[in-house]
């Protein structure tokens, strides 16, 4: 199971790095927002990547051991995201931060990490709930309620 967690954490991390490069340094002219909406392309594509990795990760766990519960799947999915996010943030801080970095900048990175880990936990729960129960209608109600 540890190799499964590490494998998907590294895949998620590679996606984060590629995503960061595409949106910040590539010559692609990707619009900031989806036309006629306030939805940011950067966030939507990152969300899609996270959900995709969580689905494949949790499906692999269920294939190996189908009796795993929703809580276990949720926590393991959060752990996969946590590992990738911490490594990515350390990379970002080492690249982006400079001598002029203030405590406020570091606070922003830490705050962002905590919020994103909590958000990934919620996404992980939704994925685990769907994979385990196959109750799409109830999942839709939970998502709308959230």
Secondary structure, DSSP 8 states (H G I E B T S, - for coil): -HHHHHHHHHHHHHHHHHHHHHHHTSS----SB-TTSS-BHHHHHHHHHHHHHHHHHHHHHHHH-TT--HHHHHHHHHHHHHHHHHHHHHHHHHHH--TT--HHHHHHHHHHHHHHHHHHHHHHHHHHHHHHH--HHHHHHHHHH-
